[in-house]
Structures are given as C-alpha cells and as structure tokens.
Amino acid sequence: MVNVFIISAPSGSGKSTLVNEVRRTVPNLEFSISYTTREPRGAEQDGCEYFFITRDQFEQMIGSDEFLEHANVFGNYYGTARSFLNRAEQRGKDLLLDIDVQGAEQVKAKLPDAVSVFIMPPSRNELEKRLRKRSQDSEPVIQRRLRAARREIENYQKYDYILVNDRLPDSVTALEAILVSERLKRNGTPNAVLSERAEACRLDRIGKRIQQILRTFGDTAAGGQ
C-alpha cells in the first residue's frame, strides 16, 4: 500500500528547498508536480516546477474528476492529478505531495491515513526576510503573502507534524526522520531513533515554541490553539 505524505507551508517558508533535499536522500518517493493556470516565473519550466495549462484546460480536468485536490489561490488554479497516486501505486513507491492548506484538507478527507507535515517559519520577520530575498515579488504581493501566511498557520493543529524551519540542515534531518519512520512503522519495522526524531515535531513536544512563533504573526494567529 502506498504511503501518502503531505507537505504544506506558507510561501517563503523554505518548503520547496526541503522537499528537494528529501527527494534526493529518501528513496522510493514519487513526487507529484502540480498543475497550475498561473504564468511561469523566472526560469520555471513546464513539467519541472509545474505543469502550466490554461484555465479552460484546468476546468475541463475538474469536470472530468481528474484531480485528487485542487484550489484557487490568488486567482489561479492549482491542483494535483489523481494519475500521480495511481503511478506511485503501480511503481510500489510512496507519494510526496507539496500542496497548500486547502489541498491538504481535501486529500486528508479522501485519504485519512495520509501523513501531513506543516512547515512553519521561525517568525514573521524571518518569513518577510525570505520573501524579500527571493526578489521575485512586488511589495503588494509580499504583503499579500504575509497576510495569507497568517491565515495558513492558523491551521497548524490539523497536521500530524509541525516542523519549524529555522536551520536547513536540522529541518532536512527532521523531515527525513518523519518520512522514513512513518514508512517503517507502517511496514511493521519501526526504528526507535528515527521515531524519536520524528516525535520531536509533534504538537505536544513543541507547543511552547509554536505559540512564540504565532505571537509574531499577531493575536488572531496565536488564538488558533
């Protein structure tokens, strides 16, 4: 049976970097490339970062029930095709989904056994620094992403694991531990060391740290608990 891993995070939290790292180090992972109606940015290529299609094409896929999940984000569609899950099953691999909060909720409703991980920035200030460092968004877009991040992090309790992406090497090790320990546990061959590393990302273990982070985003986010 294929294991499905969901990774979500506010834009700028370092999710893509983390996902790329674990794809290199964790074997037998099938990665789902999302479909989108937005325009490519910078050096993005069709079939690499995303499959870029028209709005009409996307809506035809919706009508044909071809998506495992889909959402409208900032006026553009994003979605995960069911075909990736089927391909993972055929190849005997686990499926890794890099999707937003809306998509994660849809997948969990359809696949309750999916393991979900929320990547959280260490603070609002650090998230803003990362967004500005990317130099690909205008000031209004940066502010919009920061407001969206505040709303997204209010959903942290819906996730199985919460990983604070402070130092990249530590975050990569933690995410690897989560993926591999869940795989081994479900195969009936748990690894105590990996399980302990993964459990360190459970809400009851890092609740105080999370509350400190939430307070940097304002009272509304901190009140999510």
C-alpha positions as CSV (number, residue, x, y, z in Angstrom):
1,M,0.0,0.0,0.0
2,V,1.3,3.4,-1.0
3,N,2.1,5.9,1.8
4,V,1.0,9.5,1.0
5,F,3.0,12.4,2.6
6,I,1.5,15.9,2.5
7,I,3.9,18.9,2.9
8,S,2.4,22.3,3.4
9,A,3.8,25.7,4.3
10,P,3.2,29.4,3.8
11,S,5.0,30.8,0.8
12,G,8.6,31.6,1.7
13,S,9.0,29.1,4.5
14,G,11.5,27.0,2.6
15,K,9.2,24.2,1.7
16,S,10.5,23.7,-1.8
17,T,14.1,23.5,-0.7
18,L,13.2,21.0,2.0
19,V,11.2,18.9,-0.4
20,N,14.0,18.9,-3.0
21,E,16.5,17.8,-0.3
22,V,14.5,14.8,0.9
23,R,13.7,13.8,-2.7
24,R,17.5,13.3,-3.1
25,T,18.0,11.5,0.2
26,V,14.9,9.4,0.8
27,P,14.5,6.5,-1.7
28,N,11.3,5.3,-3.4
29,L,9.4,8.6,-3.3
30,E,7.2,9.6,-6.2
31,F,6.8,13.4,-6.3
32,S,3.6,15.0,-7.6
33,I,4.1,18.0,-9.9
34,S,1.1,20.3,-9.5
35,Y,-0.9,21.7,-12.4
36,T,-1.5,25.5,-12.4
37,T,-3.0,28.2,-14.5
38,R,-0.6,30.9,-13.4
39,E,2.2,32.1,-15.7
40,P,5.8,30.6,-15.2
41,R,8.2,32.7,-13.1
42,G,11.8,33.2,-13.9
43,A,13.5,30.0,-15.1
44,E,10.5,27.8,-14.3
45,Q,9.9,25.1,-17.0
46,D,6.7,23.2,-17.8
47,G,6.8,19.8,-16.3
48,C,9.6,20.7,-13.8
49,E,8.2,23.0,-11.2
50,Y,4.6,22.9,-12.5
51,F,2.5,21.8,-15.5
52,F,1.3,25.1,-16.9
53,I,-2.1,24.9,-18.5
54,T,-4.9,27.2,-19.4
55,R,-7.9,27.9,-17.3
56,D,-10.1,26.1,-19.8
57,Q,-7.9,23.1,-19.7
58,F,-7.9,23.1,-15.9
59,E,-11.6,23.4,-15.7
60,Q,-12.0,20.5,-18.1
61,M,-9.9,18.4,-15.8
62,I,-12.1,19.4,-12.9
63,G,-15.1,18.4,-14.8
64,S,-13.5,15.0,-15.6
65,D,-12.7,14.5,-11.9
66,E,-9.0,14.2,-12.7
67,F,-7.8,16.0,-9.6
68,L,-7.0,14.5,-6.2
69,E,-7.2,18.0,-4.9
70,H,-7.4,21.5,-6.4
71,A,-7.8,25.1,-5.1
72,N,-8.0,28.6,-6.3
73,V,-5.1,30.6,-4.8
74,F,-4.8,34.4,-5.5
75,G,-6.9,33.9,-8.6
76,N,-5.0,31.0,-10.1
77,Y,-5.9,27.3,-10.0
78,Y,-3.5,24.7,-8.6
79,G,-4.2,21.0,-8.4
80,T,-2.8,17.5,-8.0
81,A,-3.8,14.9,-10.6
82,R,-5.0,11.5,-9.5
83,S,-2.7,10.0,-12.0
84,F,0.3,10.6,-9.7
85,L,-1.3,8.4,-7.0
86,N,-2.0,5.7,-9.5
87,R,1.6,5.8,-10.8
88,A,3.0,5.6,-7.3
89,E,0.9,2.5,-6.6
90,Q,2.0,0.9,-9.8
91,R,5.7,1.6,-9.1
92,G,5.5,0.5,-5.5
93,K,6.6,3.9,-4.3
94,D,5.3,6.4,-1.7
95,L,3.7,9.7,-2.9
96,L,5.0,13.1,-1.8
97,L,2.6,16.0,-2.2
98,D,3.7,19.6,-2.0
99,I,0.4,21.3,-1.6
100,D,-1.3,24.2,0.3
101,V,-3.7,24.1,3.3
102,Q,-6.8,23.8,1.1
103,G,-5.4,20.9,-0.8
104,A,-4.2,19.2,2.3
105,E,-7.6,19.2,3.8
106,Q,-9.1,17.7,0.6
107,V,-6.5,14.9,0.5
108,K,-7.0,14.1,4.2
109,A,-10.7,13.8,3.6
110,K,-10.2,11.3,0.8
111,L,-7.1,9.6,2.2
112,P,-7.3,9.8,6.1
113,D,-4.1,7.7,6.5
114,A,-2.0,10.3,4.7
115,V,0.7,11.8,6.9
116,S,0.7,15.6,7.0
117,V,3.6,17.9,7.8
118,F,3.3,21.7,8.2
119,I,6.5,23.7,7.7
120,M,6.5,26.8,9.9
121,P,8.8,29.8,9.6
122,P,10.6,30.7,12.9
123,S,8.9,34.1,12.9
124,R,7.0,36.6,10.8
125,N,10.1,38.8,10.5
126,E,12.2,35.8,9.2
127,L,9.4,34.9,6.7
128,E,9.4,38.5,5.4
129,K,13.2,38.5,5.0
130,R,13.0,35.2,3.0
131,L,10.2,36.6,0.8
132,R,12.2,39.7,0.1
133,K,15.4,37.8,-0.6
134,R,13.7,35.8,-3.4
135,S,13.4,39.2,-5.2
136,Q,10.6,37.8,-7.4
137,D,7.6,39.5,-5.9
138,S,6.4,43.2,-5.8
139,E,5.8,44.9,-2.5
140,P,2.0,44.4,-2.7
141,V,2.5,40.7,-3.4
142,I,4.9,40.3,-0.4
143,Q,2.3,41.9,1.9
144,R,-0.4,39.7,0.4
145,R,1.7,36.6,1.1
146,L,2.4,37.7,4.6
147,R,-1.4,38.1,5.3
148,A,-2.0,34.7,3.7
149,A,0.7,33.1,5.9
150,R,-1.1,34.4,9.0
151,R,-4.3,32.7,7.8
152,E,-2.5,29.5,6.8
153,I,-0.6,29.0,10.1
154,E,-3.9,29.0,12.0
155,N,-4.4,25.5,10.5
156,Y,-1.3,24.0,12.1
157,Q,-3.3,21.8,14.5
158,K,-4.8,19.9,11.6
159,Y,-1.4,18.5,10.8
160,D,0.3,15.4,12.2
161,Y,3.7,17.0,12.4
162,I,4.9,20.6,12.7
163,L,8.4,21.4,11.6
164,V,9.9,24.8,12.4
165,N,12.3,25.6,9.6
166,D,14.9,27.5,11.4
167,R,18.2,25.8,10.3
168,L,18.0,24.0,7.0
169,P,20.3,21.0,7.9
170,D,18.3,20.3,11.1
171,S,15.0,20.7,9.2
172,V,16.1,18.3,6.5
173,T,17.1,15.7,9.1
174,A,13.8,16.1,10.9
175,L,11.7,15.7,7.7
176,E,13.7,12.7,6.6
177,A,13.0,11.2,10.0
178,I,9.3,11.8,9.7
179,L,9.0,10.2,6.3
180,V,11.2,7.2,6.9
181,S,9.9,6.5,10.4
182,E,6.3,6.6,9.2
183,R,7.2,4.3,6.4
184,L,9.0,1.8,8.7
185,K,6.2,1.9,11.3
186,R,3.6,1.1,8.7
187,N,5.8,-1.7,7.4
188,G,6.0,-3.2,10.9
189,T,9.7,-2.5,11.3
190,P,9.8,0.7,13.4
191,N,13.2,2.4,14.1
192,A,13.4,3.9,17.7
193,V,16.0,6.5,16.8
194,L,14.1,7.8,13.8
195,S,10.8,7.7,15.6
196,E,12.2,9.8,18.4
197,R,13.4,12.4,16.0
198,A,10.0,12.5,14.3
199,E,8.1,12.6,17.5
200,A,10.0,15.8,18.4
201,C,7.9,17.5,15.8
202,R,4.6,16.6,17.4
203,L,2.5,19.5,18.8
204,D,2.7,18.3,22.4
205,R,6.5,18.5,22.2
206,I,6.9,21.9,20.6
207,G,3.7,23.6,21.6
208,K,5.5,26.5,23.5
209,R,7.8,27.2,20.5
210,I,4.8,27.3,18.2
211,Q,3.0,29.7,20.5
212,Q,6.0,32.0,20.4
213,I,6.0,31.9,16.6
214,L,2.3,32.5,16.4
215,R,2.6,35.6,18.6
216,T,4.9,37.2,16.0
217,F,2.0,36.9,13.5
218,G,-0.5,38.7,15.8
219,D,-3.3,37.8,18.2
220,T,-5.5,36.2,15.6
221,A,-3.0,33.5,14.7
222,A,-1.9,33.0,18.4
223,G,-5.5,32.4,19.2
224,G,-5.7,29.4,16.9
225,Q,-4.9,27.0,19.7
